[in-house]
Amino acid sequence: MSDVNPIDKHVGARLRALREARGFSAEALVRPAGLSIDRLERLEDGRERISVDDMRRLCEVLGATPADFFRGLNEERPNSGPTGGDLSIEEEGRLLLADFRAIEDARKRRMLLMIAAAFAREK
Protein backbone atom coordinates (compact mmCIF):
# COMPACT_ATOMS: atom_id res chain seq x y z
CA MET A 1 0.00 0.00 0.00
CA SER A 2 2.80 2.40 -0.82
CA ASP A 3 0.48 4.58 -2.90
CA VAL A 4 -1.49 5.73 0.18
CA ASN A 5 -1.09 9.48 0.64
CA PRO A 6 0.43 10.22 4.08
CA ILE A 7 -2.07 13.02 4.71
CA ASP A 8 -5.02 10.74 3.91
CA LYS A 9 -3.47 8.14 6.22
CA HIS A 10 -3.16 10.72 9.01
CA VAL A 11 -6.71 12.02 8.53
CA GLY A 12 -8.03 8.44 8.52
CA ALA A 13 -6.14 7.59 11.70
CA ARG A 14 -7.51 10.74 13.36
CA LEU A 15 -11.02 9.77 12.24
CA ARG A 16 -10.59 6.36 13.86
CA ALA A 17 -9.16 7.93 17.05
CA LEU A 18 -12.04 10.41 17.29
CA ARG A 19 -14.60 7.67 16.63
CA GLU A 20 -13.12 5.43 19.30
CA ALA A 21 -12.75 8.29 21.80
CA ARG A 22 -16.44 9.07 21.35
CA GLY A 23 -17.38 5.44 21.95
CA PHE A 24 -18.70 4.78 18.45
CA SER A 25 -18.25 1.40 16.83
CA ALA A 26 -17.78 1.58 13.08
CA GLU A 27 -21.28 0.18 12.65
CA ALA A 28 -22.81 2.82 14.94
CA LEU A 29 -21.14 5.71 13.11
CA VAL A 30 -21.93 4.89 9.50
CA ARG A 31 -25.67 5.46 9.54
CA PRO A 32 -25.76 8.95 11.13
CA ALA A 33 -22.71 9.96 9.06
CA GLY A 34 -24.27 8.73 5.83
CA LEU A 35 -21.42 6.34 4.99
CA SER A 36 -21.16 2.66 4.20
CA ILE A 37 -19.05 0.46 6.46
CA ASP A 38 -16.71 -0.24 3.52
CA ARG A 39 -16.24 3.46 2.84
CA LEU A 40 -15.56 4.20 6.52
CA GLU A 41 -12.91 1.46 6.54
CA ARG A 42 -11.26 2.92 3.41
CA LEU A 43 -11.31 6.40 4.97
CA GLU A 44 -9.85 5.21 8.28
CA ASP A 45 -7.13 3.26 6.46
CA GLY A 46 -6.26 6.30 4.34
CA ARG A 47 -7.07 4.44 1.14
CA GLU A 48 -9.68 7.04 0.22
CA ARG A 49 -9.69 10.80 0.63
CA ILE A 50 -12.47 12.23 2.78
CA SER A 51 -14.77 14.69 1.02
CA VAL A 52 -15.70 18.02 2.54
CA ASP A 53 -19.32 16.93 2.81
CA ASP A 54 -18.38 13.69 4.57
CA MET A 55 -16.11 15.61 6.95
CA ARG A 56 -18.94 18.03 7.73
CA ARG A 57 -21.30 15.17 8.61
CA LEU A 58 -18.63 13.35 10.63
CA CYS A 59 -17.89 16.56 12.55
CA GLU A 60 -21.57 16.92 13.42
CA VAL A 61 -21.89 13.32 14.60
CA LEU A 62 -18.57 13.21 16.46
CA GLY A 63 -18.76 16.72 17.94
CA ALA A 64 -15.48 17.52 16.21
CA THR A 65 -14.05 20.26 14.00
CA PRO A 66 -12.22 19.85 10.69
CA ALA A 67 -9.02 20.89 12.48
CA ASP A 68 -9.34 17.79 14.69
CA PHE A 69 -8.70 15.61 11.64
CA PHE A 70 -5.39 17.37 10.92
CA ARG A 71 -4.16 17.87 14.49
CA GLY A 72 -0.60 16.65 14.91
CA LEU A 73 0.06 16.41 11.18
CA ASN A 74 3.02 18.81 11.20
CA GLU A 75 4.48 17.46 14.45
CA GLU A 76 4.74 13.85 13.30
CA ARG A 77 7.91 12.17 12.18
CA PRO A 78 7.80 10.72 8.66
CA ASN A 79 5.86 7.45 8.46
CA SER A 80 4.37 7.87 11.91
CA GLY A 81 0.72 8.30 12.66
CA PRO A 82 -1.55 8.75 15.62
CA THR A 83 -2.11 5.59 17.54
CA GLY A 84 -5.54 4.09 18.11
CA GLY A 85 -7.63 6.25 20.41
CA ASP A 86 -4.81 8.46 21.72
CA LEU A 87 -6.03 12.03 22.14
CA SER A 88 -4.42 14.92 23.91
CA ILE A 89 -5.96 16.10 27.15
CA GLU A 90 -7.06 19.25 25.31
CA GLU A 91 -8.88 17.16 22.70
CA GLU A 92 -10.51 15.01 25.35
CA GLY A 93 -11.58 18.14 27.21
CA ARG A 94 -13.06 19.73 24.10
CA LEU A 95 -14.98 16.55 23.26
CA LEU A 96 -16.20 16.27 26.85
CA LEU A 97 -17.27 19.91 26.87
CA ALA A 98 -19.21 19.49 23.61
CA ASP A 99 -21.17 16.60 25.14
CA PHE A 100 -21.62 18.45 28.43
CA ARG A 101 -23.10 21.47 26.63
CA ALA A 102 -25.59 19.19 24.89
CA ILE A 103 -27.07 18.05 28.22
CA GLU A 104 -30.16 20.18 28.76
CA ASP A 105 -31.01 18.97 32.26
CA ALA A 106 -29.17 21.18 34.81
CA ARG A 107 -29.46 18.47 37.46
CA LYS A 108 -27.64 15.97 35.25
CA ARG A 109 -24.92 18.54 34.51
CA ARG A 110 -24.40 19.11 38.25
CA MET A 111 -24.22 15.35 38.83
CA LEU A 112 -21.50 15.06 36.19
CA LEU A 113 -19.58 17.92 37.80
CA MET A 114 -19.72 16.10 41.14
CA ILE A 115 -18.48 12.87 39.52
CA ALA A 116 -15.61 14.69 37.80
CA ALA A 117 -14.65 16.38 41.08
CA ALA A 118 -14.65 13.02 42.85
CA PHE A 119 -12.36 11.48 40.21
CA ALA A 120 -10.07 14.53 40.36
CA ARG A 121 -9.65 14.11 44.14
CA GLU A 122 -8.84 10.39 43.75
CA LYS A 123 -5.19 9.51 44.29
C-alpha positions as CSV (number, residue, x, y, z in Angstrom):
1,M,0.0,0.0,0.0
2,S,2.8,2.4,-0.8
3,D,0.5,4.6,-2.9
4,V,-1.5,5.7,0.2
5,N,-1.1,9.5,0.6
6,P,0.4,10.2,4.1
7,I,-2.1,13.0,4.7
8,D,-5.0,10.7,3.9
9,K,-3.5,8.1,6.2
10,H,-3.2,10.7,9.0
11,V,-6.7,12.0,8.5
12,G,-8.0,8.4,8.5
13,A,-6.1,7.6,11.7
14,R,-7.5,10.7,13.4
15,L,-11.0,9.8,12.2
16,R,-10.6,6.4,13.9
17,A,-9.2,7.9,17.0
18,L,-12.0,10.4,17.3
19,R,-14.6,7.7,16.6
20,E,-13.1,5.4,19.3
21,A,-12.8,8.3,21.8
22,R,-16.4,9.1,21.3
23,G,-17.4,5.4,22.0
24,F,-18.7,4.8,18.5
25,S,-18.3,1.4,16.8
26,A,-17.8,1.6,13.1
27,E,-21.3,0.2,12.6
28,A,-22.8,2.8,14.9
29,L,-21.1,5.7,13.1
30,V,-21.9,4.9,9.5
31,R,-25.7,5.5,9.5
32,P,-25.8,9.0,11.1
33,A,-22.7,10.0,9.1
34,G,-24.3,8.7,5.8
35,L,-21.4,6.3,5.0
36,S,-21.2,2.7,4.2
37,I,-19.0,0.5,6.5
38,D,-16.7,-0.2,3.5
39,R,-16.2,3.5,2.8
40,L,-15.6,4.2,6.5
41,E,-12.9,1.5,6.5
42,R,-11.3,2.9,3.4
43,L,-11.3,6.4,5.0
44,E,-9.9,5.2,8.3
45,D,-7.1,3.3,6.5
46,G,-6.3,6.3,4.3
47,R,-7.1,4.4,1.1
48,E,-9.7,7.0,0.2
49,R,-9.7,10.8,0.6
50,I,-12.5,12.2,2.8
51,S,-14.8,14.7,1.0
52,V,-15.7,18.0,2.5
53,D,-19.3,16.9,2.8
54,D,-18.4,13.7,4.6
55,M,-16.1,15.6,6.9
56,R,-18.9,18.0,7.7
57,R,-21.3,15.2,8.6
58,L,-18.6,13.3,10.6
59,C,-17.9,16.6,12.5
60,E,-21.6,16.9,13.4
61,V,-21.9,13.3,14.6
62,L,-18.6,13.2,16.5
63,G,-18.8,16.7,17.9
64,A,-15.5,17.5,16.2
65,T,-14.1,20.3,14.0
66,P,-12.2,19.8,10.7
67,A,-9.0,20.9,12.5
68,D,-9.3,17.8,14.7
69,F,-8.7,15.6,11.6
70,F,-5.4,17.4,10.9
71,R,-4.2,17.9,14.5
72,G,-0.6,16.7,14.9
73,L,0.1,16.4,11.2
74,N,3.0,18.8,11.2
75,E,4.5,17.5,14.4
76,E,4.7,13.9,13.3
77,R,7.9,12.2,12.2
78,P,7.8,10.7,8.7
79,N,5.9,7.5,8.5
80,S,4.4,7.9,11.9
81,G,0.7,8.3,12.7
82,P,-1.6,8.8,15.6
83,T,-2.1,5.6,17.5
84,G,-5.5,4.1,18.1
85,G,-7.6,6.2,20.4
86,D,-4.8,8.5,21.7
87,L,-6.0,12.0,22.1
88,S,-4.4,14.9,23.9
89,I,-6.0,16.1,27.1
90,E,-7.1,19.2,25.3
91,E,-8.9,17.2,22.7
92,E,-10.5,15.0,25.4
93,G,-11.6,18.1,27.2
94,R,-13.1,19.7,24.1
95,L,-15.0,16.6,23.3
96,L,-16.2,16.3,26.9
97,L,-17.3,19.9,26.9
98,A,-19.2,19.5,23.6
99,D,-21.2,16.6,25.1
100,F,-21.6,18.5,28.4
101,R,-23.1,21.5,26.6
102,A,-25.6,19.2,24.9
103,I,-27.1,18.0,28.2
104,E,-30.2,20.2,28.8
105,D,-31.0,19.0,32.3
106,A,-29.2,21.2,34.8
107,R,-29.5,18.5,37.5
108,K,-27.6,16.0,35.3
109,R,-24.9,18.5,34.5
110,R,-24.4,19.1,38.3
111,M,-24.2,15.3,38.8
112,L,-21.5,15.1,36.2
113,L,-19.6,17.9,37.8
114,M,-19.7,16.1,41.1
115,I,-18.5,12.9,39.5
116,A,-15.6,14.7,37.8
117,A,-14.6,16.4,41.1
118,A,-14.7,13.0,42.9
119,F,-12.4,11.5,40.2
120,A,-10.1,14.5,40.4
121,R,-9.6,14.1,44.1
122,E,-8.8,10.4,43.8
123,K,-5.2,9.5,44.3
